[in-house]
Amino acid sequence: MNATSERVTSRIGLALAVTFTLCFVTGLISHLVQHPPSWFGWPSRPVWLYRVTQGTHVISGIASIPLLLAKLWSVYPKLFERPVIRSLPHALERLSILVLSAAAFFELVTGLFNVAQNYPWNFYFPQLHYAVAWVAIGSILVHVAVKLPIVRRSVAQAPEPSRRAFLRTTWLAAGVAVVATAGATVPLLRTVSGLSWRSDKGPQGLPVNRTAEAAGVVATAKDPNWRLSVVTPKGTKTYSLEELRALPRTSAELPIACVEGWSQSARWSGVSLPELLRHAGSTPGTPVRVFSLEKAGPYGISDLPGEHTADELTLLALELNGEVLDADHGFPCRIIAPNRPGVLQTKWVTRLETL
């Protein structure tokens, strides 16, 4: 590779390292929020924090795609160099590049399919995506360490005009990719993001990932005999929908932010979890396990940590934007907690258990 190519490759590589690292860190945050180890805590305020971190995760991942393609284009002549293997260090370097490229492509492509909610594979996406992320970030760190002397030498020098044009095209492609999709996360870009995968289209002006029909809960959700059970050490207290509506009401403007990167604020109204816990004979700040009428799938049960059950903005929501919840949004009631992933905002709630 000549010196000019090295300078171009180094600049693109640095940009890719930044976007991919940002994507990795925010993805790690999302994983920890959804599967918290004992040492991890996630606050309930500010209410928009997860919206920002997960939106950044998806946007930085999308920006990484044209950068990765440009990076590979800038080095592809090296793939045809002979001899294929010159020495053991050279063989290890080539192997590390192969691992890096494969892991990075896997992460970005599967992440893009996840954003589109299209899963043409048989494996469980979150688990494998998380595992390969560690492989990708590890191989990037090794590659940067190996190439650091070249990067230092190259970035200090300006590339030739033809190479500058290639860099401008790369930055433009990355920018277009971000603007074309970022409206799902950034409301100000919603009108110009032609490829935005979510909008305000949906029942009551809010998108829906999983409908009541898909969850198999239409009949049970609309059953007039439905009751909410609240289980505490003092016993089990049950509430009809009318009894819940008779409790003190709390309303709040809260965003719902999904792992696919889309987010949107809405006006929610219902019973605050602290109020409901006090009414049922428990104490706010006690962790609560939430059970849905949906039996299949990994999100029929979620855990609300004490940080959230003590927050007055954590709601057992009964209304959305001034209307009774649509079945697709969780009728008869659902959890809406500040600063939580959408997959943990359990719909069609039937039971709460203090832990």
C-alpha positions in Angstrom: 0.0 0.0 0.0 1.5 3.4 -0.9 1.7 6.3 1.5 -1.3 8.1 0.1 -3.5 5.0 0.4 -2.2 4.6 4.0 -3.3 8.2 4.8 -6.8 7.6 3.4 -7.2 4.2 5.1 -6.0 5.6 8.4 -8.5 8.4 8.4 -11.4 6.1 7.5 -10.2 3.6 10.1 -10.1 6.3 12.8 -13.7 7.3 12.0 -14.8 3.7 12.0 -13.1 3.1 15.3 -15.0 6.0 16.8 -18.4 5.0 15.4 -18.0 1.3 16.2 -16.7 2.0 19.8 -19.7 4.4 20.4 -22.0 1.7 19.0 -20.4 -1.0 21.3 -20.6 1.1 24.5 -24.2 2.1 24.0 -25.1 -1.5 23.0 -23.4 -2.7 26.2 -25.5 -0.2 28.2 -28.7 -1.6 26.6 -27.7 -5.1 27.4 -27.0 -4.3 31.0 -30.3 -2.5 31.4 -32.2 -5.5 30.0 -30.1 -8.1 31.8 -28.7 -6.3 34.9 -26.0 -8.1 36.9 -26.1 -7.5 40.7 -23.5 -4.7 40.5 -25.3 -2.7 37.8 -27.9 0.1 38.5 -29.8 2.1 36.0 -31.5 5.3 37.1 -35.1 6.3 36.4 -34.1 9.9 35.6 -33.6 11.7 33.3 -36.5 10.1 31.6 -34.9 10.5 28.1 -31.5 8.9 28.9 -32.2 5.4 27.3 -33.8 7.2 24.4 -30.5 8.9 23.7 -28.2 6.0 24.3 -30.1 3.5 22.2 -30.7 6.1 19.5 -27.0 6.7 19.5 -26.4 3.0 19.3 -28.4 2.6 16.1 -27.3 5.8 14.5 -23.6 5.1 15.1 -24.1 1.5 13.8 -25.7 2.8 10.6 -22.9 5.4 10.1 -20.4 2.5 10.5 -21.7 0.6 7.4 -20.5 3.0 4.7 -17.3 3.6 6.7 -16.6 -0.2 6.8 -17.2 -0.5 3.1 -14.9 2.4 2.3 -12.3 1.0 4.6 -12.4 -2.4 2.8 -12.3 -0.7 -0.6 -9.2 1.3 0.3 -7.3 -1.9 1.3 -8.7 -4.5 -1.1 -5.4 -4.5 -3.3 -3.6 -6.0 -0.2 -6.0 -9.0 -0.4 -4.3 -10.1 -3.6 -0.7 -9.6 -2.6 1.7 -12.5 -3.0 2.9 -14.5 -1.2 -0.3 -14.8 0.8 1.6 -15.5 4.0 5.1 -14.1 4.4 5.7 -14.9 8.0 4.0 -15.9 11.2 3.4 -12.3 12.3 2.0 -11.6 8.8 -0.3 -14.6 9.1 -1.6 -13.5 12.5 -2.2 -10.0 11.1 -4.2 -11.4 8.2 -6.2 -13.7 10.5 -7.0 -10.7 12.8 -8.2 -8.7 9.8 -10.4 -11.6 8.7 -11.9 -11.9 12.2 -12.4 -8.1 12.5 -14.1 -7.9 9.1 -16.4 -10.9 9.7 -17.4 -9.8 13.2 -18.0 -6.2 12.1 -20.1 -7.2 9.1 -22.1 -9.7 11.2 -22.8 -7.0 13.8 -23.8 -4.3 11.3 -25.8 -6.5 9.0 -27.8 -8.3 11.8 -28.2 -5.0 13.6 -29.7 -3.5 10.4 -32.1 -6.4 10.1 -33.1 -6.0 13.7 -33.9 -2.4 13.1 -36.2 -3.5 10.3 -37.6 -6.3 12.6 -36.7 -8.9 10.0 -35.1 -12.0 11.2 -34.1 -14.4 8.4 -32.2 -16.7 10.8 -32.8 -19.3 13.5 -30.6 -18.0 16.3 -31.7 -15.7 19.1 -30.5 -12.3 17.9 -29.8 -10.4 21.2 -27.6 -13.2 22.6 -25.4 -13.8 19.6 -25.3 -10.1 18.7 -24.0 -9.3 22.2 -21.4 -12.1 22.1 -20.0 -11.2 18.6 -19.8 -7.5 19.7 -17.1 -8.5 22.1 -15.2 -10.3 19.3 -15.6 -7.3 17.1 -14.4 -4.7 19.6 -11.5 -6.9 20.7 -10.3 -7.4 17.1 -10.6 -3.6 16.5 -8.5 -2.8 19.5 -5.9 -5.4 18.4 -5.9 -4.0 14.9 -5.5 -0.4 16.0 -2.7 -1.3 18.3 -0.8 -3.1 15.5 -1.4 -0.3 13.0 -0.9 2.6 15.5 2.6 3.6 14.1 1.2 3.8 10.6 -1.9 5.8 11.8 0.3 8.3 13.6 2.5 8.8 10.6 -0.4 9.0 8.1 -2.9 11.3 9.8 -0.4 14.1 10.1 -0.1 14.3 6.3 -2.7 15.6 3.9 -3.9 13.1 1.2 -3.7 13.9 -2.5 -6.7 15.6 -4.3 -8.0 12.3 -5.7 -7.9 10.7 -2.3 -9.5 13.8 -0.7 -12.4 13.3 -3.1 -12.7 9.7 -2.0 -12.8 10.8 1.7 -15.4 13.4 1.0 -17.6 10.8 -0.7 -17.2 8.5 2.3 -18.1 11.2 4.8 -21.1 12.2 2.6 -22.3 8.6 2.3 -22.1 8.2 6.1 -23.9 11.4 6.6 -26.7 10.6 4.2 -27.2 7.1 5.8 -27.6 8.8 9.2 -29.9 11.5 8.1 -32.0 9.1 6.0 -32.7 6.9 9.1 -32.2 9.0 12.2 -35.8 10.5 12.1 -36.9 7.4 14.0 -34.9 8.6 17.0 -34.5 12.4 16.4 -37.9 14.1 16.0 -36.4 17.1 14.2 -35.2 14.8 11.4 -38.5 12.9 11.1 -39.7 14.9 8.1 -36.5 14.4 6.1 -35.6 10.8 7.0 -37.2 9.0 4.1 -36.0 5.6 5.3 -37.0 6.1 8.9 -38.4 2.8 10.1 -40.9 4.2 12.6 -43.2 7.2 12.7 -46.2 8.4 14.5 -48.4 6.0 12.4 -50.2 3.5 14.6 -53.1 3.4 17.1 -53.4 6.6 19.1 -50.4 8.1 17.2 -47.8 5.8 18.5 -46.0 2.9 16.7 -46.6 -0.7 17.7 -44.0 -3.5 17.6 -46.2 -6.3 18.7 -49.9 -6.3 18.3 -52.5 -7.9 20.7 -53.3 -10.4 17.9 -49.7 -11.4 17.4 -49.4 -11.8 21.2 -52.5 -14.0 21.4 -54.2 -11.8 24.1 -57.1 -10.2 22.3 -59.8 -12.3 24.1 -58.1 -12.3 27.6 -57.3 -8.6 27.4 -61.0 -7.7 26.6 -62.5 -10.2 29.1 -64.8 -8.2 31.5 -63.7 -10.6 34.3 -60.1 -9.5 34.0 -58.5 -8.6 37.3 -55.0 -7.3 38.2 -53.4 -9.2 41.1 -50.9 -7.4 43.3 -49.0 -9.9 45.4 -47.2 -8.6 48.5 -45.9 -10.3 51.8 -49.2 -9.2 53.3 -51.3 -11.2 50.8 -52.8 -10.7 47.4 -55.1 -7.8 46.5 -57.1 -7.8 43.2 -58.4 -4.9 41.2 -60.9 -4.6 38.5 -60.4 -2.1 35.8 -63.0 0.2 37.3 -61.2 0.0 40.7 -57.9 0.9 39.1 -59.6 3.9 37.5 -60.9 5.0 40.8 -57.4 5.3 42.4 -55.6 8.6 42.3 -54.5 9.4 38.8 -51.0 10.5 37.6 -50.3 11.8 34.1 -46.8 12.3 32.5 -45.2 13.0 29.2 -42.8 10.0 28.7 -40.9 8.6 25.7 -41.2 5.0 24.7 -37.8 4.0 23.4 -37.3 0.6 21.7 -34.2 -1.4 21.2 -34.6 -1.0 17.4 -33.7 2.7 17.9 -37.1 4.4 17.4 -38.5 6.5 20.1 -41.5 8.8 20.6 -43.0 10.7 23.4 -46.6 10.4 24.5 -49.0 11.5 27.2 -49.6 8.6 29.6 -52.1 8.5 32.4 -52.8 5.9 35.1 -51.9 4.8 38.6 -48.3 5.5 39.8 -46.5 2.3 41.0 -45.7 3.9 44.4 -49.4 4.7 44.9 -50.5 1.2 43.9 -47.9 -0.4 46.1 -49.0 1.7 49.1 -52.7 0.9 48.4 -51.8 -2.9 48.2 -50.0 -2.8 51.5 -46.4 -2.7 50.2 -43.6 -0.1 50.2 -42.5 2.0 47.2 -38.9 1.1 46.3 -39.5 -2.6 46.5 -38.6 -4.5 43.3 -41.6 -5.8 41.4 -42.0 -8.6 38.9 -44.5 -7.9 36.2 -46.5 -10.6 34.4 -48.3 -10.1 31.1 -51.3 -11.9 29.6 -48.8 -12.8 26.8 -47.5 -16.3 27.6 -45.1 -16.9 24.7 -41.9 -15.1 24.0 -39.1 -13.7 26.2 -40.9 -10.5 27.4 -44.0 -11.8 29.1 -42.3 -11.2 32.4 -40.1 -8.2 33.4 -38.6 -7.0 36.6 -38.9 -3.4 37.8 -36.1 -2.4 40.2 -36.7 -0.4 43.3 -35.3 2.7 41.7 -38.3 2.7 39.3 -41.0 1.5 41.7 -40.1 4.4 44.0 -40.5 6.9 41.1 -43.9 8.6 40.9 -43.6 8.7 37.1 -43.5 4.9 36.8 -47.1 4.2 35.8 -49.5 1.4 35.5 -50.9 3.2 32.4 -54.6 3.1 31.6 -54.8 5.8 29.0 -52.6 7.1 26.1 -52.9 10.6 24.7 -56.2 11.1 26.5 -57.8 7.9 25.3 -58.3 4.5 26.8 -55.4 2.3 25.8 -55.8 0.5 22.5 -55.5 -3.3 22.7 -52.2 -3.0 20.7 -50.8 -0.6 23.3 -51.6 -2.9 26.2 -55.2 -2.6 27.2 -56.4 -3.0 30.0 -53.1 -1.7 31.5 -49.4 -1.7 30.9 -46.2 -0.5 32.5 -44.6 2.8 31.4 -41.5 3.6 33.4 -39.1 6.5 32.8 -35.8 5.6 31.2 -36.6 2.0 30.3 -36.3 0.0 27.1 -39.6 -0.5 25.3 -39.3 -4.3 25.6 -39.4 -3.9 29.4 -42.5 -1.7 29.3 -44.7 -4.8 29.7 -48.1 -4.7 28.0 -51.4 -6.5 29.0 -50.4 -6.6 32.7 -52.2 -9.2 34.8 -50.1 -9.6 37.9 -47.5 -7.7 40.0 -45.4 -9.5 42.6 -43.1 -7.7 45.1 -39.7 -9.4 45.4 
